[in-house]
């Protein structure tokens, strides 16, 4: 379908960040908006953290439909919205804001759902419930993915980080959500980090973005049935995913998470289903082209 012409009724969606010029979200969402012939446009807006509150209030006054947020705004948005979804409240971060016709802002977090939905595209190990997970990193992305894994009732999560106290702090914050899941922390270079019983290894850190290796992680220890997941994506697989491929392990980069968190945001704004296969083909071609 051809894009709806821009006119006096056209409304805006956006992604805000600092910086934000690297974002693939405008390409993704405008493709989906055009697919449905919706009179909306999606743009990337650089917003300095010092101006965040002013920008957010301006978006509501302008009649925008909503926006996504990336680094460093996700946590800073919490006190600036009028309502929070349960996931955003528990995770402590907002990546999607919906603005209603009265200018009321509701904050959501679609990162965890996006990760799990994307993972299940390649996961063939049956239900995630009862599985053992090793997760690298304790930053913003880790918070959302940890929450999503707890919702899936995995058996065990070992959170690995250079600074163990930061991993412990995150696990402590999520303690009420743990249910029967066993939560552990470990140092990144810990020699005793055992991967032999790991079903899913996830890198939620930025390590690998510039081609660097993750110290202390030996994929040869993983069982042949394990899956290696990295939320980083780019023209070439990260060293972690390259090694997984060489060892014949199943693996997935972060493009699926980007697309599926975006698909949920798209649904919240428009009530429509993003054409995921069409979007993935376009973005994969752009990233790897």
C-alpha positions as CSV (number, residue, x, y, z in Angstrom):
1,X,0.0,0.0,0.0
2,X,1.2,3.5,-0.8
3,X,1.9,5.8,2.2
4,X,-0.9,8.2,3.1
5,X,-0.2,11.7,1.9
6,X,1.0,14.2,4.5
7,X,-1.8,16.7,5.3
8,X,-3.3,18.6,8.1
9,X,-4.4,15.4,9.8
10,X,-1.0,13.7,9.8
11,X,0.2,12.8,13.3
12,X,3.7,12.1,14.5
13,X,5.4,9.2,16.3
14,X,9.1,9.4,17.2
15,X,12.1,7.8,18.9
16,X,14.0,10.0,21.3
17,X,17.6,9.5,22.5
18,X,21.0,11.1,22.9
19,X,22.3,10.3,20.3
20,X,19.6,8.8,18.1
21,X,20.8,9.1,14.5
22,X,21.9,5.5,14.5
23,X,18.3,4.2,15.1
24,X,16.6,1.8,12.7
25,X,13.2,2.5,14.3
26,X,12.2,5.2,11.7
27,X,12.8,2.7,8.9
28,X,10.9,-0.1,10.7
29,X,7.9,1.9,11.8
30,X,7.4,3.9,8.6
31,X,7.4,0.7,6.6
32,X,4.7,-0.7,8.9
33,X,2.7,2.6,8.8
34,X,2.9,2.6,5.0
35,X,1.8,-1.1,4.9
36,X,-1.4,-0.2,6.7
37,X,-1.9,3.2,4.9
38,X,-2.0,5.0,8.3
39,X,-1.7,8.8,8.3
40,X,1.2,8.8,10.7
41,X,4.9,9.5,10.3
42,X,7.8,8.3,12.5
43,X,10.9,10.4,13.0
44,X,14.1,10.3,15.2
45,X,14.4,13.3,17.5
46,X,17.7,14.0,19.4
47,X,16.8,15.1,22.9
48,X,19.4,16.2,25.4
49,X,18.6,14.7,28.9
50,X,18.5,18.2,30.3
51,X,15.6,19.0,28.0
52,X,13.7,15.8,28.4
53,X,10.8,17.0,30.5
54,X,10.2,20.0,28.3
55,X,10.3,17.8,25.2
56,X,7.8,15.3,26.6
57,X,5.3,18.0,27.6
58,X,5.7,19.5,24.1
59,X,5.0,16.1,22.5
60,X,1.6,16.0,24.3
61,X,0.7,19.6,23.5
62,X,1.6,18.9,19.8
63,X,-0.9,16.1,19.6
64,X,1.7,13.4,18.9
65,X,0.4,9.8,19.1
66,X,3.4,8.6,21.1
67,X,7.1,7.9,21.1
68,X,9.9,5.4,21.9
69,X,12.8,6.1,24.1
70,X,16.3,4.8,24.0
71,X,19.5,5.6,25.9
72,X,19.7,7.6,28.2
73,X,16.0,8.4,28.7
74,X,14.3,5.1,29.7
75,X,14.6,5.5,33.5
76,X,14.3,9.3,33.4
77,X,10.8,9.0,31.9
78,X,9.3,7.2,34.9
79,X,8.2,10.4,36.8
80,X,7.2,12.2,33.6
81,X,4.3,10.0,32.5
82,X,0.8,9.9,34.0
83,X,0.5,6.2,34.2
84,X,2.8,3.1,34.1
85,X,2.2,-0.4,32.9
86,X,3.0,-3.1,35.4
87,X,6.1,-4.2,33.4
88,X,7.4,-0.7,33.2
89,X,6.9,-0.2,36.9
90,X,8.7,-3.4,37.9
91,X,11.5,-3.1,35.4
92,X,12.0,0.6,36.3
93,X,12.2,1.8,32.8
94,X,10.0,3.1,29.9
95,X,10.7,2.5,26.3
96,X,7.3,3.3,24.8
97,X,4.9,6.1,25.6
98,X,1.3,6.3,24.3
99,X,-0.3,9.8,24.2
100,X,-4.1,9.8,24.2
101,X,-6.5,12.4,22.8
102,X,-6.4,14.3,26.1
103,X,-2.6,14.5,26.2
104,X,-2.3,11.9,28.9
105,X,0.9,9.9,28.8
106,X,1.1,6.2,29.6
107,X,4.5,4.5,29.9
108,X,5.2,0.9,28.8
109,X,8.2,-1.3,28.5
110,X,8.1,-3.7,25.5
111,X,11.8,-4.8,25.6
112,X,11.3,-8.0,27.6
113,X,8.3,-9.1,25.5
114,X,10.2,-8.2,22.3
115,X,13.1,-10.3,23.4
116,X,11.1,-13.4,24.3
117,X,8.9,-13.2,21.2
118,X,12.1,-13.0,19.0
119,X,13.8,-15.8,20.9
120,X,10.9,-18.1,20.3
121,X,11.4,-17.8,16.6
122,X,14.6,-19.8,16.9
123,X,14.2,-21.6,20.2
124,X,13.3,-25.3,19.7
125,X,14.0,-26.5,23.2
126,X,10.4,-26.6,24.3
127,X,8.9,-24.4,27.0
128,X,11.4,-21.9,28.6
129,X,9.9,-22.9,32.0
130,X,12.5,-25.1,33.8
131,X,15.5,-24.0,31.7
132,X,18.8,-22.7,33.1
133,X,20.0,-19.3,31.8
134,X,23.3,-17.5,32.1
135,X,23.0,-13.8,31.3
136,X,25.9,-11.4,30.8
137,X,25.4,-7.8,31.8
138,X,23.3,-5.9,34.5
139,X,22.3,-2.8,32.6
140,X,19.0,-1.5,31.3
141,X,18.4,-4.3,28.8
142,X,19.2,-6.9,31.4
143,X,16.5,-5.5,33.6
144,X,13.8,-6.0,31.0
145,X,15.0,-9.4,29.9
146,X,15.4,-10.7,33.5
147,X,11.8,-9.7,34.2
148,X,10.6,-11.5,31.0
149,X,12.5,-14.6,31.9
150,X,11.1,-14.7,35.4
151,X,7.6,-14.4,33.8
152,X,8.5,-17.5,31.7
153,X,9.3,-19.4,35.0
154,X,12.8,-20.5,34.0
155,X,14.5,-22.7,36.6
156,X,17.7,-20.7,37.2
157,X,19.3,-17.4,36.1
158,X,23.0,-16.7,36.7
159,X,23.6,-13.0,36.2
160,X,27.3,-12.4,35.2
161,X,28.8,-9.0,35.4
162,X,32.2,-7.3,35.8
163,X,30.9,-5.7,39.0
164,X,29.2,-8.4,40.9
165,X,27.7,-5.9,43.4
166,X,25.7,-4.4,40.5
167,X,24.4,-7.8,39.5
168,X,23.4,-8.5,43.1
169,X,21.6,-5.2,43.3
170,X,19.5,-6.0,40.2
171,X,18.7,-9.5,41.5
172,X,17.6,-8.0,44.8
173,X,15.3,-5.6,43.0
174,X,13.7,-8.4,41.2
175,X,13.4,-10.7,44.2
176,X,9.7,-10.3,44.6
177,X,9.2,-11.6,41.0
178,X,11.4,-14.6,41.3
179,X,8.8,-17.2,42.2
180,X,10.6,-20.6,42.2
181,X,13.5,-19.4,40.0
182,X,16.9,-19.7,41.5
183,X,18.9,-16.4,41.1
184,X,22.7,-16.3,41.3
185,X,25.4,-13.8,40.5
186,X,28.9,-14.4,39.2
187,X,32.0,-12.4,38.2
188,X,32.6,-12.2,34.4
189,X,36.1,-13.6,34.8
190,X,35.1,-16.2,37.3
191,X,36.9,-19.5,36.5
192,X,34.2,-21.5,38.2
193,X,31.4,-20.2,36.0
194,X,29.9,-23.5,34.8
195,X,28.2,-23.6,31.5
196,X,27.8,-27.3,31.1
197,X,24.1,-27.3,32.2
198,X,23.2,-23.9,30.6
199,X,20.3,-24.0,28.1
200,X,20.4,-20.4,27.1
201,X,23.4,-17.9,27.2
202,X,22.4,-14.3,26.7
203,X,24.7,-11.3,26.2
204,X,22.8,-8.2,27.2
205,X,25.9,-6.0,27.4
206,X,27.4,-3.9,24.6
207,X,30.5,-6.1,24.5
208,X,31.0,-7.3,20.9
209,X,29.6,-4.2,19.3
210,X,33.1,-3.2,18.3
211,X,34.3,-6.7,17.7
212,X,35.7,-7.4,21.1
213,X,35.5,-10.8,22.8
214,X,33.8,-11.4,26.1
215,X,36.4,-12.6,28.7
216,X,35.8,-15.6,30.8
217,X,33.1,-17.2,28.5
218,X,34.1,-20.5,26.9
219,X,31.3,-21.7,24.6
220,X,32.9,-25.1,24.3
221,X,31.5,-25.8,27.8
222,X,27.9,-25.4,26.5
223,X,25.8,-28.5,25.7
224,X,25.1,-29.0,22.0
225,X,21.4,-28.2,22.6
226,X,22.2,-24.7,24.1
227,X,21.3,-21.5,22.3
228,X,23.5,-18.4,22.3
229,X,21.8,-15.0,22.2
230,X,23.3,-11.6,21.7
231,X,21.3,-8.4,21.8
232,X,24.0,-6.7,19.7
233,X,23.4,-6.7,16.0
234,X,25.4,-5.4,13.0
235,X,26.8,-6.1,9.6
236,X,28.9,-9.0,10.9
237,X,28.0,-11.4,13.8
238,X,29.7,-10.6,17.1
239,X,32.7,-12.7,18.1
240,X,30.3,-14.5,20.6
241,X,28.0,-15.5,17.8
242,X,30.8,-16.3,15.4
243,X,32.1,-18.8,17.9
244,X,28.7,-20.2,18.5
245,X,28.3,-20.7,14.7
246,X,31.7,-22.4,14.5
247,X,30.7,-24.8,17.3
248,X,27.4,-25.7,15.6
249,X,25.3,-24.0,18.3
250,X,22.0,-22.3,17.6
251,X,22.3,-18.5,17.9
252,X,20.4,-15.3,17.4
253,X,21.5,-11.6,17.2
254,X,19.6,-8.6,18.6
255,X,17.7,-7.6,15.5
256,X,14.7,-9.8,16.4
257,X,14.4,-8.1,19.8
258,X,14.5,-4.7,18.1
259,X,11.7,-5.7,15.7
260,X,9.4,-7.4,18.2
261,X,9.7,-4.7,20.9
262,X,8.8,-2.3,18.0
263,X,5.9,-4.5,16.9
264,X,4.4,-4.3,20.4
265,X,4.8,-0.5,20.5
266,X,3.2,-0.3,17.1
267,X,0.2,-2.2,18.3
268,X,-0.1,0.0,21.4
269,X,-0.1,3.2,19.2
270,X,-2.2,2.0,16.3
271,X,-4.1,-1.2,17.2
272,X,-2.6,-2.8,14.1
273,X,-0.2,-5.7,13.6
274,X,3.3,-4.9,12.3
275,X,4.2,-6.9,9.2
276,X,7.1,-8.5,11.0
277,X,8.4,-10.6,8.1
278,X,8.4,-7.7,5.7
279,X,10.1,-5.5,8.3
280,X,12.7,-8.1,9.2
281,X,13.6,-8.6,5.5
282,X,14.1,-4.8,5.0
283,X,16.1,-4.3,8.1
284,X,18.3,-7.4,7.7
285,X,19.1,-6.3,4.1
286,X,20.0,-2.8,5.4
287,X,22.1,-4.0,8.3
288,X,24.0,-6.6,6.3
289,X,24.1,-4.8,2.9
